[in-house]
């Protein structure tokens, strides 16, 4: 029997919650509802959730805070699609930086939201099996660095921690899980940005530059992330998974 994705809709507006739940259920998805952060956490602690649809503008804990907390906790691997009433590029970028996989701006069509939910679920299912294994390992070692996949920061040989933005972490994580494979810009956009928006058509090059700076990599003669002309980028350093106590 095929798995039916379980979607959790988090919105303080009961009419919007019910409207979305009815539409998504009619289109073959299993749906639960929560009116805020407390109900969301209770549901996720007791039921397996495949994706969270999270409204940004809620009283108390807003959607951005909830998204950030999800990414720092035990449900960090669950994809998030944000609903925002603000047609503001800065807010959308902040949402992606905090770990959202996609966003839809209100007012939106239910059909568009369904398409984005299905696209995020497909991308999640496309990720290589070792992605979940490395999460359990907690640290990935490469060259002079380690990436703490739980705290989401870099560690040098002296155990000094260097924080990463959400986008930097996702890009580096994708490279480490696909070491020695050439990845095109389109592939990197799909796996890191969570959407195919025109706003981010050059963001991968900028992100690569930022991550190289974090790693102390010389862009002219890089050790870690090499440019493959007309194809994309490749992470060329061997990667080792470490257990929590190594």
C-alpha positions as a printed Julia matrix, in Angstrom:
246×3 Matrix{Float64}:
   0.0    0.0     0.0
   1.4    3.37   -1.03
   2.22   5.85    1.71
  -0.18   8.81    1.86
   1.76  11.96    2.86
   0.63  13.46    6.17
   0.41  17.26    6.0
   0.12  19.43    9.13
  -1.51  22.82    8.5
  -0.57  25.38   11.18
  -2.61  28.6    11.09
  -4.45  30.58   13.76
  -7.33  31.24   11.31
  -9.71  28.29   11.63
 -11.47  29.05    8.32
  -8.2   29.02    6.36
  -7.1   25.82    8.13
 -10.33  24.04    7.29
 -10.38  25.29    3.7
  -6.83  24.04    3.11
  -7.5   20.75    4.89
 -10.6   20.07    2.79
  -8.8   20.88   -0.47
  -5.68  18.85    0.29
  -7.75  15.87    1.46
  -9.79  15.97   -1.74
  -6.49  15.71   -3.59
  -5.33  12.57   -1.84
  -3.35  13.88    1.12
  -3.85  13.12    4.8
  -4.22  16.37    6.77
  -4.09  17.42   10.43
  -4.57  20.92   11.82
  -2.95  23.04   14.54
  -3.81  26.58   15.64
  -0.29  27.48   16.84
   3.08  26.31   18.06
   1.91  24.33   21.08
  -0.62  22.29   19.1
   1.93  21.83   16.3
   4.53  20.38   18.67
   1.98  18.12   20.33
   0.91  16.72   16.97
   4.48  16.18   15.75
   5.48  14.47   19.0
   2.7   11.9    18.65
   2.25  11.47   14.88
   4.57  11.11   11.89
   4.29  14.28    9.79
   5.67  14.46    6.24
   5.37  18.24    5.73
   4.28  21.32    7.67
   2.34  24.18    6.08
   3.13  27.05    8.43
   1.54  30.5     8.51
   4.04  33.29    9.2
   1.7   35.88   10.7
   0.42  34.32   13.92
   0.1   35.84   17.41
   2.64  34.75   20.01
   5.14  32.46   18.26
   5.11  33.5    14.62
   5.86  31.17   11.73
   9.46  32.26   11.28
  10.26  31.51   14.93
   8.5   28.16   14.73
  10.39  27.29   11.55
  13.72  28.17   13.17
  12.88  26.08   16.23
  11.84  23.13   14.09
  15.19  23.22   12.31
  17.03  23.2    15.64
  15.03  20.35   17.2
  14.26  16.68   16.73
  11.9   17.36   13.8
  14.57  19.18   11.81
  14.19  16.88    8.79
  10.47  17.62    8.26
   9.98  19.95    5.25
   8.26  23.31    5.81
   6.21  25.43    3.4
   5.55  28.95    4.7
   2.39  30.96    4.11
   3.03  34.69    4.23
   0.77  37.68    3.65
   3.81  39.88    2.96
   4.85  40.26   -0.65
   8.31  41.29    0.47
  11.53  39.78   -0.87
  13.35  40.27    2.45
  10.74  38.28    4.38
  10.89  35.46    1.84
  14.68  35.3     2.02
  14.56  35.29    5.85
  12.16  32.36    5.7
  14.52  30.39    3.46
  17.49  31.32    5.64
  15.63  29.91    8.65
  15.24  26.59    6.89
  11.92  26.75    5.03
  11.77  24.59    1.92
   9.35  26.84    0.04
   6.81  29.62    0.56
   3.52  30.82   -0.89
   2.42  34.45   -0.67
  -1.16  35.26    0.33
  -3.55  35.54   -1.36
  -2.73  32.28   -3.09
  -4.6   29.59   -4.96
  -5.06  26.23   -3.28
  -3.9   24.66   -6.52
  -0.56  26.48   -6.32
  -0.05  25.4    -2.7
  -0.82  21.78   -3.61
   1.72  21.93   -6.44
   4.41  23.3    -4.14
   3.66  20.73   -1.43
   3.94  17.9    -3.95
   7.17  19.36   -5.36
   8.78  19.62   -1.91
   7.74  16.05   -1.05
   9.21  14.81   -4.34
  12.49  16.63   -3.67
  12.64  15.18   -0.17
  12.12  11.68   -1.53
  14.85  12.28   -4.13
  17.5   12.98   -1.49
  20.09  10.2    -1.22
  19.6    7.6     1.55
  22.83   8.64    3.28
  21.26  12.01    4.16
  19.38  10.46    7.07
  22.36   8.34    8.08
  24.63  11.34    8.38
  22.01  13.1    10.5
  22.31  10.32   13.05
  26.11  10.54   12.86
  25.9   14.2    13.86
  29.29  15.21   12.46
  30.83  15.06    9.0
  34.62  15.42    8.8
  36.47  16.74    5.75
  39.95  18.19    5.5
  40.58  20.41    8.53
  36.88  20.84    9.28
  33.86  19.08   10.77
  30.22  19.96   10.19
  27.97  19.48   13.23
  24.66  18.48   11.59
  22.7   18.95   14.81
  23.95  22.39   15.9
  24.47  23.41   12.24
  27.91  24.95   12.63
  31.47  24.3    11.51
  34.18  23.08   13.88
  37.89  23.53   13.24
  40.75  21.35   14.53
  40.65  23.21   17.88
  36.87  22.64   18.27
  36.16  26.33   17.69
  32.59  26.68   16.4
  31.74  28.86   13.42
  28.0   29.49   12.9
  26.46  29.13    9.45
  23.38  30.75    7.99
  20.57  28.43    7.0
  21.42  28.72    3.31
  25.14  28.14    3.92
  24.42  25.05    5.99
  22.09  23.57    3.37
  24.56  24.14    0.55
  27.5   22.66    2.44
  25.36  19.74    3.57
  24.34  18.96   -0.01
  27.98  19.07   -1.13
  29.06  16.73    1.67
  26.29  14.25    0.91
  27.22  14.33   -2.79
  31.01  14.47   -2.48
  32.94  13.91   -5.72
  29.8   14.35   -7.83
  29.42  17.26  -10.23
  26.23  19.15   -9.33
  24.66  21.65  -11.7
  23.35  25.0   -10.5
  19.79  23.8   -11.12
  20.37  20.75   -8.92
  21.88  22.88   -6.17
  19.01  25.37   -6.37
  16.46  22.57   -6.08
  18.15  20.98   -3.07
  19.05  24.16   -1.18
  16.58  26.93   -2.0
  13.45  24.81   -2.14
  11.92  26.63   -5.1
  12.61  27.7    -8.66
  12.01  31.45   -8.21
  13.66  33.86  -10.61
  14.86  35.89   -7.61
  17.5   33.28   -6.86
  18.94  32.54  -10.31
  22.43  33.67   -9.24
  22.21  32.87   -5.57
  24.1   29.58   -5.84
  27.23  31.33   -7.1
  27.0   33.81   -4.23
  26.43  31.01   -1.71
  29.38  29.02   -3.04
  31.54  32.1    -2.61
  30.34  32.56    0.98
  30.92  28.91    1.89
  34.38  29.01    0.34
  35.17  32.01    2.54
  33.91  30.09    5.59
  36.26  27.23    4.73
  39.2   29.51    3.95
  39.14  28.21    0.38
  40.97  30.19   -2.31
  38.48  30.75   -5.14
  41.34  30.76   -7.69
  42.72  27.41   -6.53
  40.03  25.89   -4.3
  40.71  22.8    -2.21
  37.14  21.93   -1.26
  34.61  23.26   -3.79
  35.88  23.23   -7.36
  34.2   24.87  -10.34
  33.52  22.6   -13.32
  33.24  24.82  -16.36
  29.82  24.73  -18.08
  28.59  22.1   -15.62
  28.53  23.39  -12.04
  30.5   22.55   -8.9
  32.04  19.51   -7.25
  33.07  18.94   -3.62
  36.42  17.21   -4.09
  37.46  16.4    -0.51
  36.8   12.95    1.06
  34.06  13.04    3.71
  33.93  10.86    6.82
  30.92  10.39    9.08
  31.71  10.6    12.79
  29.62   9.32   15.67
  28.52  11.64   18.52
  31.49  10.71   20.7
  34.27  10.74   18.1
